[in-house]
Amino acid sequence: MSIYQKFCDEIIDKNGRLKKLTLKYPDNFNFGYDVVDKIADETPDKKAIVWCNTEGEERIFTFSDIKKYSNQIANVFKNNGIVKGDRVMLILKRHYEYWFSAVALHKLGAVMIPATHMLTVNDLIYRIKASNIKAFVCTTQNEVPQKVAEALEKTGKTAKLWTVKGEAEGFENLTEAAKTESFDFPRIPTLANDDMMLYFTSGTTGYPKGVIHDHTYPLAHIVTAKYWQQAEDDGLHFTVAETGWAKASWGKIYGQWLVGSAVMVYDFDNFEPKQLTSVINRYGVTSFCAPPTVYRYLVRKGIPRMPTLKHASTAGEMLAPEVFRKFTEYTGLDLCEGYGQTETTLLMANFKGEKPIAGSMGTPSPFYNIQLRGKNGEKVPVGKIGEVVIVPPQNGKQVGVFCGYLDNEEQYKYVWRGGVYHTGDAAYVDENGLYWFHGRFDDIIKTGGFRVGPYEVENVLTEHQAVAECGVVGVPDKLRGQAIKAFIVLGKGYSPSKELELEIKDFCNQKLAEYKWLRIIEFVDEMPKTISGKIKRTELREKTETKTTIKQ
């Protein structure tokens, strides 16, 4: 019996389709103790992580290893004053130390803040100010320690600093510090509804929002792993995601370990299709999940045979039907799309036992009561576009949906207006019960699997002396799903030119993380605005279809 079955009751039909899943867990549920340590005690040699990198290094970790190493790191943290409720940022790329550190923080009851190494100094400054970070655990690569140190200096804040994979000035080597610590770590009292994790997600009208999940969050990913990704007990699941993004929580730790699957971790920087498929074949990956961008590249470059692969899934942006068709043609595997948010777990998908249709989000997860609602809260009929909302159970506790925005109770109340959770996503359901994504109400840009709020780019654009006004939108792009485009009204004394366009791009892209890079610029005389002065981004997107743009 997989350990997940201790925490839920399932109703499954004759085709293997999940009809209902009800959680059952103790008030003090903690993933570190009740899942990782429990598996380690019962089956110590069970594989947890298969890790390799582009340099040819390889490590395989059992659950016994995860228990021991997470306990050692938890002891380091505790001995350095990290306590329950403290916020600790992990910038660890795909290094295996992420898993040790994450489990250690869960055991301590500290709040983990996963972050990408692509954050700039300004990005870090905002996060430091917003979340009062007590400590950082960083890779030594990509100048991350230097950026963290600079951000702390500019904010006047202090924090405990650790690195892995080497040394950095002002940082202690966590790997070395842990070697002298005990493999034992007495259980610290935590509650299932205590804060466990904080993700920063992009917004459209302001800076990124802090999304807080509690200790029940991992249990909501049972559906993600078992019924969408179809991770297997004693299988090997490979999700292509860096640990700084919520997709890592979806595919690289919680649900997979709960259903008994090991996770494949390939530590790389630059995506190369042949390398990914080589890893799949070398280690015998059984289930694979990646954003549509990866599948587009795989289809373009040619897909080799992958005999051990039993299931493939995708999420993060729209999947082109042609990519779906060609991947299935080459591999014999259907591509199963999934949909959810950083604020939630998996909301809809092409689930086990269902035949996926290209472009469809599939059907709602039986774990949630999902409806389509109109502007006035009314249910939307078949074929009509409505907003995806979650209706909570009668007891009011909806496991899997975040428990708050960081220091923004007003925004949290707003997304829960009318007693339901508003996703801000538009969709419609067809006569066969399949759901189809229509777009976002709040103009989030999804590019290459990443989510970018227009304000994040606009804020940098306006720093350029030639830019009087600007509006940023996502436009269709064959490789990225969407590319970031800026409409710019120039200031007095400036005229549109190719040279100025390149200058503005260079100015912005030097200050932005790579996934936020500005790809297209169009100079306009004025911005379309609402009566209250807000830019109408819908009209900007419509302008793209009729005007010539200059691409990088």
C-alpha positions, 0 to 999 in steps of 0.5 A: 500500500502506498503511503498516500492511502493512509491520508485519503479515501478514493472512489474509482470507477471501473475504468480507473477514473477517480470519482471522489477523493476525501482527505483524512489527516491528523491535526499535526500533519507534517510532510517531513515527519509523516511522509518522508520519515515514515517511508524511510522507517518502513522501506529505507531502501526505497528510491526517492531521487535519481539525480544527474547533471550535465557534467556527468555526475550522478547520485541516487538517494533513498528515503533513508538518505532524505531522512538523515540529510534533512535531519542534519540540515534541520539541526544546522538551521535550528542551531543557527536560530531558525525557528517555527514561522521563520521565512527562509528563501531557497535559491537552489536551481535543480541541486539535490540539496533543495530536497534536503533543505525543503524537508528540513524546513518543513520539520522545523515549521519554518516557511520555505520561499522557493525562488529562481536563480534568475531573479535580479537584485531588484527582484530580491530587494522587493522580496526581502522587504516584503517577507522579512527573510531570516535566511538564504540557502543559495547555489554558488552559480549564476552570481546568486550569492553576490546578488543576494548580498547586494540586495541585503546591503541595499535594504539594510537588512541582515540574514543568515547566509548559506551556500551549497556547491561551493564557497562564497564570501560572507556565506557558510557552506551548508553542506560542510556544516551539516556533516558534523550534525546528528542524523536524529532530529526530535519532532517539533510540534507543528499544525496542519494549518500552520504556514509551510510555503510562500511563493511569489506570483506575478500580478498585473497591476502591482508587484508580485503577490506572496501566496501562502500554503499550509502543511496540508498543501502536499496532500492536495497533490495526490490527485496531481501525481496519481491521476494526471501525471500517472506517477507509479509506485516504484516508478520514476517521474520526471517533471522539467521545472526549476525548484524556484517555481510552483511547478516543482511542488506539482511534479518533483516532490509532494504527490510523487513521494506520496504515491511511492514514485521516485523523482528524476532530477536533471540539473541543467541550465540550457535546454537541449531536447536530445539531453532530456530524452537521453536522460529519460532512456538512460534512467528508465523514466516512466512518466514525464511532465513538461511545458508545451515549449519543451514538446514544441522543441522535441517535435521540431528536433525529432523524438527518439524512441522512449520505450520506458515512458508510459505517460506524458503530461503538460501544463503552463500554457496553451498546447498547439494541436499540431504538437499534440498530434505529432507527439502522439504520432511519434511516441504512441502516447497521448499528451494530457494537459492540466490546469491550475494556479500557484494559488491552487493545486491541479484544478482540471486535467485529462485524467487517468481513464479519459481520452484527451482531446488536443487543446482541452483542459479536460475535466474538473478534478473530483477533489474540487467543486469547480463551476463556471460563473458569470459576472453576477455569480450565475452559473454559465450554460454549456458553450458560454464563457464564464470564470472558473471558480471553486466552491468550498465545502460546507465546512469552509476548509478547501485543502489545496487552495492557498490560505492567504496573500502575504500582508494583503488581506484585502486582496485575499478577501477579493478573490474569495468574494461571494463565498467562492474562489475566483481564479480570474481565468475564463473558460467554457465547457462543451456538450461532452463535458470538456473544458476549454481555456479562453484566456485570463481576465487579469492579463498575466503573460505566459511565456515559455512556461513562466508567468509574467505580470505586465507591471514587472516589465512596464516598471523597468521600461518607464525608467528609460528617459525616452519612454513617456507611457507604455503598455505590455502584453503577451502576443502569440509566439510559436516557440514561447507560447507568448512573447512579451511585447511593449507598446510605447509612447515616446517622450517629447524630443524622441522619434521612432527608430530602429536604433532607439528600439534596440536601445530600449530593449537592451536597457530593459533586458539588462535589468530583467530576468531572462524569462521576462525579456522584452521581445517586441516593441511597437511605437504608438502615438497614444494608449487606449485607456478606460475612463479611469485612465487604465490602459486597455490591454485587450485593445493593445493585443488587437492592434498586434493583429493589424500592425507590423511589428519589429522583432528581435 
